[in-house]
Amino acid sequence: MLLMASLAAGAVLLAAPAAASAHAPIPRLRWHGCGGGFQCARATVPLDYRHPLGRTISLALIRLPAARPRDRIGTLFVNPGGPGDSGVDFLRENSAAFPRAVRDRFNIIGFDPRGVARSTPLQCFRDFDAELEAYAGLPLFPMSHLQALAVEHANARLVAGCARRMPRLAEHMTTGEVARDLNLLRRAVGDRRLTFVGYSYGSYLATVYANMFPRRVRAIVADGAINPFAWLGKGPVGTRVPIDVRLQSDTGSYAALNAFFASCDAHPVKCAFSRGPGTTRWKFHRLMLRLQEHPVTTAFDGTVDYPTAVNEVRIELYNQCCWSDLSDFLQRMWRHSSGTAGPSNAAPTRPEAARPAMPRRGFGSYPNGLDAATAVTCSDSHNPTDPSVWERFGIARDRVAPYFGRFWTWLDEACATWRLPAPGRYEGPFNRVTSHPLLVIGNRRDPATRYQDAVTLSRTLARARLLTIDGTGHTSLGAWSTCARAALSRYLVKLILPPPGTVCEPDRAPFS
């Protein structure tokens, strides 16, 4: 694993390149082998595109060379979402998920966006121990007014740290600036037009790029699409409603949970949580009430309180192949919360078992996923400036989407106190005519990015086609479908869109 230096604010900004042009210089990429058949490089880009010859930052890239280089079409760039997720790690760990024809005909490049992971990193605390200390003892989301005040205070410390330690970098992490970076990377690899797949938040990057550079679109995929108007929150709605309430991811998670209940009840032999009294829905409700009263500790899971259990359920719903693991987890919680577990013969403790709210997994000594996600989200979007709004919406959304309302509402509460300017923020339009249509992909029961948003985006974009997956999971990666993979391959390789109204089925049903 490559390491990321924990740099002080003054050291993060690299020297300005010498250039006579008023335009940002095209990065020079020097590729070198970095294991597993991959190649790595770094790209130098402007910190502030209003001053393209001024201070610069560095981006980390990884490339999987085309398997048939003589038949290579160009380069496919990918972004895994987040925001704040590492595109370098995503490609290294998931390259086999791309269809064979795509791997044959494209160099595939993943990159850590500005401020993220191995690129010039945003660091809002002195070190990671200080970040852990700020959130020590706090739940993933609050269940009481006192907890809400404590979480608000911790998030305010995070925001203050970003503004104090690295304000220049923090205010230049908008998706609009990442789109400009992506356009420079496109030029650096010599492609006339961009080929790109963006998952989840990456679909917003796809949307922004297509509208900032409409004549530079070759083939762009928005997979697990985000409603750009809800993300941006322009106008009165942005001052009254937090971003994650606007996105309504909580209703997506609740719909996916109901699909899990139905599948579990339909497969009582293979779904461990179906064993025992009542339906899985009733049993789940009882379990959540128990966890609100007291946490459960197992050798396999560590200590699990109610917010941690909700988050674990949410994560397992992202991929329907994991639903057996989810049913096993819930059954363990049920048995131990009822006091009938008996002697434990559980497997050894997992490395994640005792993890804090922010895991130590990541890049060197300071995994900065929280810092980066906060900077991108809060710079991109308009939000209320009164922290108490989040508490009120969390309670209200739990009535609309039980269990998940508070989680999703509180995810970006730090935006309540974010005051840094965002000169690179893109605020529309989102319907500029592109040189080629985009492909929008949506799962009907996506637990994070709702299918309704994929429909909205496909109708908002001037030229787009919607591909529907009648499955449950986050993005097409979470609901494996040979039909959807074939459609993606035809679009990327041959620029052929699926017929209007195409609906793909997952290859396998849960518990099958």
PyMOL commands that set and color helices and strands:
alter all, ss='L'
color gray80, all
select helices_A, chain A and resi 9-12+69-71+87-97+100-105+128-134+145-165+167-170+175-188+201-212+214-216+228-232+236-240+243-247+249-266+272-274+280-293+306-317+320-337+369-380+388-400+404-410+413-417+451-460+475-478+482-494
alter helices_A, ss='H'
color red, helices_A
select strands_A, chain A and resi 32-33+39-46+56-64+74-79+106-112+194-199+217-223+296-298+302-304+438-445+464-472+503-504
alter strands_A, ss='S'
color yellow, strands_A
deselect
rebuild
show_as cartoon
